[in-house]
């Protein structure tokens, strides 16, 4: 039965709906100025606790409506808090405005009202400060105390705003209140703390659950595991998983997916794959989220084949394939150079009604261009624009790079000019592609102009950008300019790479500046830059052509104690000597390699045959192939000697 409002309360409600103009300006603090008017009313009644809904009888009835209308007080309080019409800054006098409003209309806000107001802030995490100020103000009302629900809502709002320090302080206050933990409140707190990875608070709630005899549900277990995985406590998550597997509450697809996510985060992709396979053994069917989680991990690990296998498995299970899965599979195939396979997946995606994005188009354009199918790349580029997907800086970079590598510099420069006119942000890749293309076309002045323009436009010049211009100088015979840029590179704080040294060493040897090249090699070793096969090939080629084969072999021996082994070193040196017509030196080198036990005779013999054939010495190659040189032995009296390669020339 409803409780009838007093006459004074009815007057207060009427004033809320349509207050007289002379009372709007009135403040209860100024009653002393009007003694006659004040005395006619007598003593003011006590403020009434208002509820967030207009009809409370329907809340407690069996046939309660689910679409209850908020009371007239709710929009007024929300207006004071500026929840719906937020202008960018929190109200300055929020607490005073709330106190004045409640005092004026003789109302107080109970815990149900406070909780209802706080729920409006859950979708406004950037207003957490206002919510907290309202929470604190409400807590100072007379005869009022926050309930467990109010604390839980405020904690969730602060978690959403990423105010972890504030959450910890508020939760410390919550713990001192001694609230009785229920299953719903425990699940709510575990969900909140689990999503933010607050393990200490999470475990406190877990202990309270056990102390209170609350049986964890599947929901509870899953959020506990999510919190442990978020904080990378994978071992603890495994223990919880084992408890679930052996207990009454069995892991479901969410549990398995969470565990797979944890393994992927820790870099244990193999364990994630094993857990994925265990799902079928336990009759738990993976869903799209499970597949997506594993495909993302495999893509990051470079295992594009397994990504494709998982994609096909999703199709076999008739699961809905998200757009992101299509994107990862297509990009993975394109990275492996399988442009046609990528395009097949692309067509299937479109047939399913999913719209491709710029990243997918860019990956396909790049893959076709690297497979020397520039026409298909340009077709996709035009299709992309026709379908309303404006190319971004990465797409334009791919197009310009493809055109430059195909020798179509004119078109590349036209697209470069278009980007400038359309005010498209030009990145370092696009600039470097143009510099590289102009340099290879011997248009060094144009490359220099683009290089300077890059700095003027505020685009940072990386090592690759410097390397392509240094390469352009070196190939044009401008080795002094290349060395000058090498020094400038260091002055501007740009790291030298192995490719920088390789380009310069090759250029110095071609200019017969052998000692400078050797000094540069030593400088590279001193800087701790590990030489690769290409770097040693540039050094050994220069030394071999200078007649210093022994010096090249000595340098190769010096690399061995450093743990640097270059398997193709001797093969490269033999090829260079044969190509230069120095077959006798190549034979001596081959004999030395076998005598020192560096390589088996059969392999050296094969290398020599191929080197002679590539150098155009087919006759010597045939003679070597049909002889026992390198692998056979001659006997002189009681002495057995291997037939050396030099006998190929001497005989």
C-alpha positions in Angstrom: 0.0 0.0 0.0 1.3 3.4 -0.9 2.3 5.9 1.7 0.5 9.2 1.3 2.7 12.2 1.0 2.3 15.0 3.6 1.0 18.4 2.6 4.4 19.9 2.8 5.9 17.3 0.5 3.1 17.8 -2.0 3.9 21.5 -2.1 7.5 20.7 -2.7 6.7 18.4 -5.7 4.4 21.1 -7.2 7.2 23.6 -6.8 9.5 21.2 -8.8 7.0 20.9 -11.6 6.1 24.6 -11.9 7.8 26.8 -9.3 6.5 30.4 -8.9 8.9 33.0 -10.1 9.2 34.8 -6.8 10.1 31.5 -5.1 12.7 30.6 -7.6 14.8 33.5 -6.4 14.2 32.6 -2.8 16.9 30.8 -0.6 16.1 29.2 2.6 19.2 30.8 4.1 17.4 34.2 3.8 14.3 33.3 5.8 15.4 35.6 8.6 14.8 38.6 6.3 11.1 37.7 6.1 10.0 36.9 9.6 6.2 37.2 9.0 6.2 34.9 5.9 8.5 32.4 7.6 6.4 32.1 10.8 3.3 31.3 8.8 4.7 28.0 7.8 6.2 26.9 11.1 9.0 24.3 11.4 10.2 22.8 8.0 9.6 19.0 7.6 12.5 16.5 7.4 13.8 15.9 3.8 12.3 12.9 2.1 14.2 10.0 0.5 13.3 10.0 -3.2 13.5 6.9 -5.4 14.8 6.7 -8.9 11.4 5.4 -10.2 8.0 7.0 -10.1 5.9 4.0 -9.1 7.5 1.9 -6.4 4.5 -0.4 -6.1 5.3 -1.9 -9.4 8.9 -2.6 -8.4 7.8 -4.9 -5.6 4.7 -6.4 -7.3 4.8 -9.8 -9.0 3.8 -8.3 -12.3 6.4 -5.6 -12.2 7.1 -3.8 -15.5 10.5 -3.9 -17.0 10.2 -0.5 -18.6 9.9 1.6 -15.5 10.0 5.4 -16.0 12.5 7.4 -14.0 11.1 9.8 -11.5 11.2 13.5 -12.3 14.1 14.0 -9.9 16.5 11.9 -12.1 16.7 14.3 -15.1 17.2 17.2 -12.7 20.1 15.6 -11.0 21.6 14.5 -14.3 21.3 18.0 -15.5 23.2 19.3 -12.5 25.9 16.7 -13.3 25.8 17.7 -17.0 25.7 14.1 -18.0 23.7 14.5 -21.2 25.0 18.0 -22.3 28.6 17.8 -21.3 30.4 20.9 -22.5 34.0 19.9 -21.9 34.7 20.8 -18.3 33.3 19.5 -15.0 31.0 21.8 -13.0 33.0 24.0 -10.7 30.4 24.2 -7.8 29.0 20.7 -8.3 28.7 19.8 -4.6 27.2 23.2 -3.6 24.7 22.9 -6.5 23.6 19.5 -5.4 23.2 20.5 -1.7 21.3 23.6 -2.7 18.9 21.7 -4.9 18.2 19.0 -2.4 17.8 21.5 0.4 15.4 23.6 -1.7 13.1 20.7 -2.5 13.5 18.9 0.8 14.8 15.7 -0.7 17.7 13.3 0.0 19.1 10.7 -2.4 19.1 7.1 -1.2 21.5 4.4 -2.2 19.2 3.1 -5.0 19.1 6.6 -6.5 22.8 7.0 -6.2 23.4 3.6 -7.9 21.0 4.6 -10.7 22.8 7.8 -11.4 26.2 6.1 -11.4 25.0 3.6 -14.0 24.6 6.6 -16.4 28.4 7.2 -16.1 29.3 3.6 -17.2 29.2 4.7 -20.9 31.0 8.0 -20.0 34.4 6.9 -18.6 35.9 10.3 -19.4 33.5 11.8 -16.8 34.9 9.6 -14.0 35.9 12.6 -12.0 32.4 14.0 -11.9 31.0 10.6 -11.0 33.5 10.4 -8.1 32.6 13.9 -6.8 28.9 12.9 -6.9 29.8 9.7 -5.1 31.7 11.5 -2.3 28.9 14.1 -2.0 26.2 11.5 -1.6 28.2 9.7 1.0 28.1 12.9 3.2 24.3 13.0 3.3 22.8 12.7 6.8 21.8 9.1 7.8 23.2 7.8 4.5 25.8 5.1 3.8 26.9 3.7 0.4 25.9 0.1 -0.3 28.0 -2.5 -1.9 26.4 -1.8 -5.3 27.4 1.8 -5.2 31.0 0.9 -4.5 31.1 -1.7 -7.3 29.7 0.8 -9.8 32.1 3.5 -8.8 35.0 1.1 -9.0 33.9 0.0 -12.5 33.7 3.6 -13.7 37.2 4.4 -12.5 38.5 1.2 -14.1 37.0 2.2 -17.4 38.7 5.6 -17.1 42.0 3.7 -16.4 42.4 5.5 -13.1 44.1 2.5 -11.4 45.5 4.5 -8.5 42.0 5.8 -7.7 40.6 2.3 -8.0 43.1 0.9 -5.5 42.3 3.7 -3.0 38.5 3.2 -3.4 38.9 -0.6 -3.1 40.9 -0.1 0.1 37.9 1.9 1.5 35.5 -0.8 0.3 37.4 -3.5 2.2 37.1 -1.6 5.5 33.3 -1.5 5.2 33.0 -5.3 5.8 30.3 -5.9 3.2 29.0 -9.4 3.0 30.2 -10.9 -0.3 27.6 -12.5 -2.5 28.0 -14.5 -5.7 26.8 -11.7 -7.9 29.0 -9.1 -6.3 32.0 -11.4 -6.4 31.4 -12.1 -10.1 31.1 -8.4 -10.7 34.3 -7.4 -8.9 36.2 -10.3 -10.5 35.0 -9.2 -13.9 36.1 -5.6 -13.3 39.5 -6.5 -11.8 40.1 -9.3 -14.3 39.6 -7.0 -17.3 42.1 -4.5 -15.9 44.6 -7.2 -14.8 44.5 -6.1 -11.1 45.7 -9.4 -9.7 46.1 -8.4 -6.1 42.5 -7.1 -5.8 41.3 -10.1 -7.8 42.9 -12.6 -5.4 41.4 -10.7 -2.4 37.9 -11.2 -3.8 38.7 -14.8 -4.6 39.8 -15.4 -1.0 36.6 -13.7 0.3 34.6 -16.0 -1.9 36.2 -19.0 -0.4 35.9 -17.7 3.2 32.2 -17.0 2.6 31.6 -20.4 1.1 30.6 -19.0 -2.3 31.0 -21.7 -5.0 32.7 -20.3 -8.0 30.7 -20.5 -11.2 32.1 -20.9 -14.8 31.6 -17.2 -15.1 33.8 -16.6 -12.1 36.6 -18.9 -13.2 36.7 -17.4 -16.7 37.1 -13.9 -15.4 39.7 -15.0 -12.9 41.7 -16.6 -15.7 41.3 -13.5 -17.9 42.8 -11.4 -15.1 45.8 -13.8 -14.6 46.4 -13.9 -18.4 46.2 -10.1 -18.7 49.0 -9.8 -16.1 50.9 -12.6 -17.9 50.6 -15.0 -14.9 50.4 -17.9 -17.2 51.5 -20.5 -14.7 48.8 -19.5 -12.3 46.3 -19.5 -15.1 47.4 -23.1 -16.0 46.8 -24.1 -12.3 43.2 -22.7 -12.4 42.6 -24.4 -15.7 43.7 -27.8 -14.2 41.5 -27.3 -11.2 38.5 -26.7 -13.6 39.4 -29.7 -15.7 39.5 -32.0 -12.6 36.5 -30.4 -10.8 32.8 -30.1 -11.4 33.0 -26.8 -13.4 34.5 -27.9 -16.7 36.3 -25.5 -19.0 34.3 -24.1 -21.9 35.2 -22.4 -25.2 35.8 -19.1 -23.4 38.2 -20.8 -20.9 40.2 -22.5 -23.7 40.3 -19.3 -25.7 41.6 -17.3 -22.7 44.3 -19.9 -22.1 45.3 -19.8 -25.8 45.4 -16.0 -25.6 47.7 -16.3 -22.6 50.1 -18.6 -24.4 50.1 -16.4 -27.4 50.9 -13.3 -25.3 53.8 -15.1 -23.7 55.2 -16.1 -27.1 54.4 -19.8 -26.6 52.6 -20.3 -29.9 53.3 -24.0 -29.9 51.6 -24.5 -26.5 48.6 -22.5 -27.9 48.4 -24.8 -30.8 48.5 -27.9 -28.5 45.8 -26.4 -26.3 43.7 -25.7 -29.5 44.1 -29.4 -30.5 43.1 -30.5 -27.0 39.7 -28.8 -27.4 38.5 -31.4 -29.9 39.7 -34.2 -27.6 37.5 -32.7 -24.8 34.5 -32.2 -27.1 34.8 -28.4 -26.9 34.1 -26.7 -30.3 36.3 -23.6 -31.0 34.4 -20.5 -32.1 35.4 -17.6 -34.3 37.2 -15.8 -31.5 39.3 -18.9 -30.8 40.4 -19.1 -34.4 41.0 -15.4 -34.6 43.2 -15.4 -31.5 45.4 -18.3 -32.8 45.6 -16.9 -36.4 46.8 -13.5 -35.0 49.6 -15.3 -33.0 50.6 -17.4 -36.0 50.7 -14.4 -38.3 52.9 -12.5 -35.8 55.2 -15.5 -35.7 55.4 -15.6 -39.5 53.7 -19.0 -39.8 51.4 -18.0 -42.7 50.8 -21.6 -43.8 49.2 -22.5 -40.5 47.1 -19.3 -40.7 45.8 -20.7 -44.0 45.1 -24.1 -42.5 43.1 -22.5 -39.7 41.2 -20.4 -42.2 40.2 -23.6 -44.2 39.2 -25.3 -41.0 36.9 -22.4 -40.1 35.3 -22.9 -43.5 34.9 -26.6 -43.0 33.2 -26.0 -39.6 31.0 -23.4 -41.3 32.0 -20.7 -38.8 31.6 -17.0 -39.7 34.9 -15.7 -40.8 35.5 -12.2 -39.5 37.0 -9.5 -41.7 40.2 -9.4 -39.6 40.8 -13.1 -40.3 40.4 -12.5 -44.1 42.8 -9.6 -43.7 45.5 -11.7 -41.9 45.2 -14.6 -44.3 45.4 -12.4 -47.4 48.3 -10.4 -46.0 50.2 -13.6 -45.0 49.8 -15.1 -48.5 51.0 -11.8 -50.1 54.0 -11.7 -47.9 55.0 -15.1 -49.1 54.6 -13.9 -52.7 51.4 -16.0 -53.3 49.5 -13.2 -54.9 47.1 -15.4 -56.9 46.1 -17.4 -53.7 45.6 -14.1 -51.9 43.4 -12.8 -54.6 41.3 -16.0 -54.5 40.7 -15.5 -50.7 39.9 -11.9 -51.5 37.2 -12.9 -54.0 35.7 -15.3 -51.5 35.6 -12.5 -48.9 33.8 -10.2 -51.3 31.3 -12.9 -52.3 30.4 -13.2 -48.6 29.3 -9.6 -48.6 32.3 -8.3 -46.6 34.0 -5.1 -47.8 37.7 -5.1 -48.1 39.8 -2.3 -46.5 42.7 -0.3 -47.6 45.3 -2.6 -45.9 44.0 -5.6 -47.9 44.1 -3.8 -51.2 47.6 -2.5 -50.5 48.9 -6.0 -49.6 47.5 -7.4 -52.9 48.9 -4.5 -54.9 52.3 -4.9 -53.4 52.3 -8.7 -53.9 51.4 -8.5 -57.6 54.0 -5.8 -58.2 56.7 -7.9 -56.6 55.7 -10.8 -58.9 56.2 -8.4 -61.9 52.5 -8.1 -62.6 52.2 -4.3 -62.5 49.1 -4.3 -64.7 47.2 -6.3 -62.1 48.5 -4.0 -59.4 47.3 -0.9 -61.2 43.9 -2.6 -61.9 43.5 -3.3 -58.1 44.6 0.3 -57.4 41.9 1.7 -59.7 39.3 -0.8 -58.4 40.1 0.4 -54.9 39.4 4.0 -55.7 36.2 3.1 -57.7 34.8 1.3 -54.6 35.3 4.4 -52.5 38.5 3.4 -50.6 40.9 6.4 -50.8 44.5 5.2 -50.9 46.6 6.2 -48.0 50.3 7.0 -47.8 51.3 3.4 -47.6 49.4 2.5 -50.8 50.9 5.4 -52.7 54.3 4.3 -51.5 53.7 0.8 -52.8 52.6 2.2 -56.2 55.6 4.5 -56.6 58.0 1.8 -55.5 56.5 -0.6 -58.0 56.7 1.9 -60.8 60.3 2.7 -60.0 61.4 -0.9 -59.9 59.7 -1.4 -63.3 61.7 1.4 -64.7 58.6 3.6 -65.2 60.1 6.6 -63.5 57.9 9.1 -65.3 54.7 7.7 -63.9 56.3 7.4 -60.5 57.1 11.1 -60.5 53.6 11.9 -61.7 52.1 10.1 -58.7 54.6 11.8 -56.4 53.5 15.2 -57.7 49.9 14.2 -57.3 50.5 13.3 -53.7 51.9 16.7 -53.1 49.0 18.5 -54.8 46.4 16.3 -52.9 48.3 17.0 -49.7 48.8 13.3 -49.0 51.4 12.7 -46.3 54.5 11.4 -48.0 56.4 9.0 -45.9 60.0 7.8 -46.0 59.3 4.7 -48.1 57.9 6.8 -50.9 60.8 9.2 -50.8 63.4 6.4 -50.6 61.7 4.6 -53.6 62.1 7.6 -55.8 65.7 8.2 -54.7 66.5 4.6 -55.4 64.8 4.6 -58.8 66.5 7.9 -59.9 69.8 6.6 -58.6 69.6 3.4 -60.6 68.7 5.4 -63.7 71.9 7.4 -63.2 69.8 10.5 -62.5 71.8 11.5 -59.4 70.9 15.1 -59.4 67.2 14.2 -59.3 67.9 11.8 -56.4 69.8 14.6 -54.5 66.8 17.0 -55.0 64.4 14.5 -53.6 66.7 13.8 -50.7 66.9 17.5 -49.8 63.2 18.0 -50.3 62.6 15.2 -47.8 64.5 17.1 -45.1 62.8 20.4 -45.9 59.4 18.8 -45.5 60.3 17.4 -42.1 60.3 13.8 -43.1 62.9 11.9 -41.0 65.6 10.3 -43.1 66.4 6.7 -42.0 69.3 4.4 -42.8 67.5 3.0 -45.9 67.1 6.5 -47.4 70.8 7.3 -46.9 71.8 3.9 -48.2 70.0 4.3 -51.5 71.6 7.7 -52.2 75.0 6.4 -51.2 74.4 3.5 -53.6 73.5 5.9 -56.3 76.7 7.9 -55.8 78.8 4.7 -55.7 77.3 3.2 -58.9 77.8 6.5 -60.6 81.5 6.6 -59.6 81.0 9.5 -57.2 82.7 7.7 -54.3 83.9 10.9 -52.6 80.3 12.1 -52.4 79.3 8.7 -51.1 81.9 8.9 -48.3 80.9 12.5 -47.5 77.2 11.4 -47.1 78.5 8.4 -45.0 80.0 10.9 -42.5 76.9 13.1 -42.6 74.8 10.1 -41.8 76.8 9.6 -38.6 76.6 13.3 -37.6 72.8 13.3 -37.9 72.6 10.3 -35.6 71.5 7.8 -38.2 73.0 4.3 -37.6 75.3 2.7 -40.2 74.0 -0.7 -41.3 75.8 -3.6 -42.9 74.4 -2.5 -46.3 76.0 0.9 -45.9 79.4 -0.6 -45.4 78.9 -3.2 -48.2 78.0 -0.4 -50.7 81.0 1.7 -49.8 83.5 -1.3 -49.8 82.3 -2.3 -53.2 82.6 1.2 -54.5 86.1 1.8 -53.1 87.4 -1.5 -54.6 86.0 -0.5 -58.0 88.0 2.8 -57.7 91.1 0.7 -56.8 91.2 2.4 -53.3 91.9 -1.0 -51.7 93.4 0.2 -48.4 90.5 2.5 -47.7 88.1 -0.4 -48.4 90.1 -2.6 -45.9 90.1 0.2 -43.3 86.3 0.5 -43.7 86.0 -3.2 -43.2 88.0 -3.1 -40.0 85.9 -0.1 -38.8 82.8 -2.2 -39.4 84.1 -5.1 -37.3 85.2 -2.7 -34.5 81.6 -1.3 -34.4 80.3 -4.8 -33.8 78.4 -5.0 -37.1 78.2 -8.6 -38.2 79.3 -9.1 -41.8 77.0 -11.1 -44.0 77.6 -13.1 -47.2 77.1 -10.0 -49.4 79.6 -7.9 -47.4 82.3 -10.5 -47.6 81.5 -11.1 -51.2 82.2 -7.4 -51.9 85.5 -7.6 -49.9 86.7 -10.9 -51.4 85.8 -9.8 -54.9 87.9 -6.7 -54.6 90.8 -8.5 -53.1 90.7 -11.4 -55.6 90.6 -9.0 -58.6 93.5 -7.2 -57.0 95.5 -10.4 -56.9 95.2 -10.7 -53.1 93.5 -14.0 -52.8 95.6 -15.0 -49.7 94.6 -11.8 -48.0 90.9 -12.6 -48.5 91.5 -16.1 -47.1 93.3 -14.7 -44.1 90.4 -12.3 -43.3 88.0 -15.2 -43.6 90.1 -17.2 -41.1 90.0 -14.2 -38.7 86.2 -14.3 -38.7 85.9 -17.9 -37.6 87.0 -17.3 -33.9 84.3 -14.6 -33.7 81.7 -17.2 -34.6 81.1 -15.8 -38.1 80.9 -18.5 -40.7 80.1 -17.6 -44.3 79.3 -20.9 -46.1 79.4 -19.5 -49.6 82.7 -17.6 -49.2 85.0 -19.9 -51.2 82.3 -20.5 -53.9 82.0 -16.8 -54.4 85.8 -16.3 -54.7 86.1 -19.2 -57.2 83.3 -17.7 -59.3 84.9 -14.3 -59.3 88.3 -15.7 -60.4 86.9 -17.9 -63.1 84.8 -15.0 -64.5 87.9 -12.8 -64.6 89.7 -15.5 -66.5 92.1 -16.3 -63.7 91.5 -20.0 -63.8 95.0 -20.9 -62.4 94.4 -18.8 -59.3 90.9 -20.4 -58.9 92.5 -23.9 -59.1 95.1 -23.0 -56.5 92.4 -21.7 -54.2 90.4 -24.9 -54.7 93.5 -27.0 -53.9 94.1 -24.9 -50.8 90.5 -25.3 -49.6 90.8 -29.1 -49.9 94.2 -29.3 -48.4 93.1 -27.4 -45.3 90.0 -29.6 -44.9 87.6 -26.7 -45.3 85.4 -28.5 -47.8 84.9 -32.0 -49.2 86.6 -32.5 -52.6 83.4 -33.5 -54.4 81.7 -30.2 -53.6 84.7 -28.1 -54.6 84.8 -30.0 -57.9 81.2 -29.2 -58.5 81.7 -25.6 -57.7 84.7 -25.4 -60.1 82.7 -27.0 -63.0 79.8 -24.6 -62.5 82.2 -21.6 -62.3 83.9 -22.6 -65.5 80.7 -23.1 -67.3 79.3 -19.7 -66.2 82.5 -18.0 -67.2 82.2 -19.5 -70.8 85.0 -22.1 -70.4 82.9 -25.0 -71.5 85.9 -27.0 -72.7 87.7 -26.8 -69.4 84.4 -27.6 -67.6 84.0 -30.8 -69.7 87.6 -31.7 -69.3 87.3 -31.4 -65.5 84.0 -33.3 -65.4 85.5 -36.3 -67.4 88.7 -36.4 -65.4 89.7 -37.6 -61.9 90.9 -34.1 -60.9 90.0 -33.2 -57.4 88.6 -36.6 -56.4 91.1 -39.1 -57.9 94.6 -40.1 -56.9 97.9 -40.8 -58.8 100.4 -43.3 -57.5 104.1 -42.5 -57.8 105.9 -45.7 -56.7 104.6 -46.2 -53.1 103.3 -42.6 -52.7 99.6 -41.9 -53.3 98.8 -38.3 -54.2 95.5 -36.6 -54.9 95.2 -35.1 -58.4 95.2 -31.4 -57.9 93.0 -28.8 -59.7 96.1 -27.0 -61.0 96.8 -29.9 -63.2 93.8 -28.9 -65.3 95.8 -25.9 -66.6 99.3 -27.4 -66.4 98.4 -30.4 -68.6 
